[in-house]
Amino acid sequence: QVQLVESGGGLVQAGGSLRLSCAASGRTFSTYAMGWFRQAPGKEREFVSHIRSGGSTYYADSVKGRFTISRDNAKNTVYLQMNSLKPEDTAVYYCAAGRSYYYTQPYEYEYWGQGTQVTVSS
């Protein structure tokens, strides 16, 4: 069982930056791949970024070059550094843990956090 708690969301102006954190419980964090998703009002949850247990990273085209995912296995934490934020990045951001080889769909993850709100003003 893995419990995930996100933090770091908030209100920021367009062009600004935020760093989201996701703290995981349990001693098996390093064996899980971790993902970030987001969901805007009235929209489906969408893939943002993914990091494998070995460190390989993947990004949605909409955030490539602006967002960076990383993990610190010693701290059981995954991060999402978000730069050059745009109003269309406004959403609730969720972290997730899973062991599937695939990573772009929510059903490929086993555990989810409660989400943290990110609002980007224009």
N, C-alpha and C positions, 0 to 999 in steps of 0.2 A: 504494500500500500504506500502510495506517495501523496503527500499533501503539498499543494502549491499555493503560495501567497505572493501576489503581485503588489508592487508599490512604485511610486515615482511619477504617476500621472499628474496632470494639472492643466492649467490654462497658460497658453503661451502665444505670443504673436507670431504671425507668419515670418518665416526665416529663422526662427529661434530653434532651440534644442531642448531635448529632454532625454533623460536616461531612465528607462524602466528596469526594475529588478524583479526577479522571481525567485523566491527562496523556497527550497524543497526540503521536506522532511525525509528521514530514512537514510539508510546506509548504502543504498544502491543507486544513488543519483548518477554516479559516473557511468553506469551501464545504460542509462536512458538517453535516447535522442530527445531534444527539446525543441519546441516550436513556439512561435508567436503568431497569433491570429488577431483579427480585429473585426468588430461589427458595428456598423453605423446604423442609426435608426431606420427601420424599414428595409434594411438590406440583410443579405445572408452573411454569415461569418466567412471571412476570407483569409487566406494564407498570407502571411507577411514574411516570415523568415524561419529558418530551421538550422539547427546545428547537431551534427551526429555526435555520438559518444567519442569518436576519434577526432572530432574537431572540424570536419568538413562543413562548410556553410553554404546556404542556398537562400535566395531572395526572390520575392515577387518583383516583376519588372517595374512596378509602380514605385518601389522604394530602393531599387538598386542604385548604389552610389550615394545614397543619403543615409541609410540605416546600416548599422553594424551589430551583428549578434556575436556574443561571446559567452564563455562559461568559465566558472572557477569551481572546479570539483572539490577543492579543499573547503570551500565555503558553501557548497551545495546550492549555488546560485547561477542563474543565467541572466544575462543583461541584453537590453536592446537600446543601443545608442541611436537616437533619432536626431538628425541634423537637417537644416533647411526645410523645416516643417511647413506644410501647406494646409490651407483650410480643409482640403479633401482628406487629410490624414485624421481628421476628427472622428473618433470612434471610442468604443470600449475595447481595450487591448487585453487579450487573454494569453497566458502561457499554458503550455500543455506538455505532457511527457508521454513517450511511447517507445515501442521497440520495433515498429514496422519499418521496413526498408523504404516505403513510400511516405510522403510527408505533406502533401498539399491539401489533403482533405481532412476535415475534423474527425471523421470516424477512424482515422488511422492512429489516433492518440487515445491513451487509456485514462489519463488523469488530466484534470483541468483546474485552474485557479478560478477565483471569483471575478476577476477582471479589474482593471483600473481605467478610469476615464481620462482620455486625452482630448483636449479642446484647443484648436488652433484658430485664433481670430485673425481676420483679414485687416 
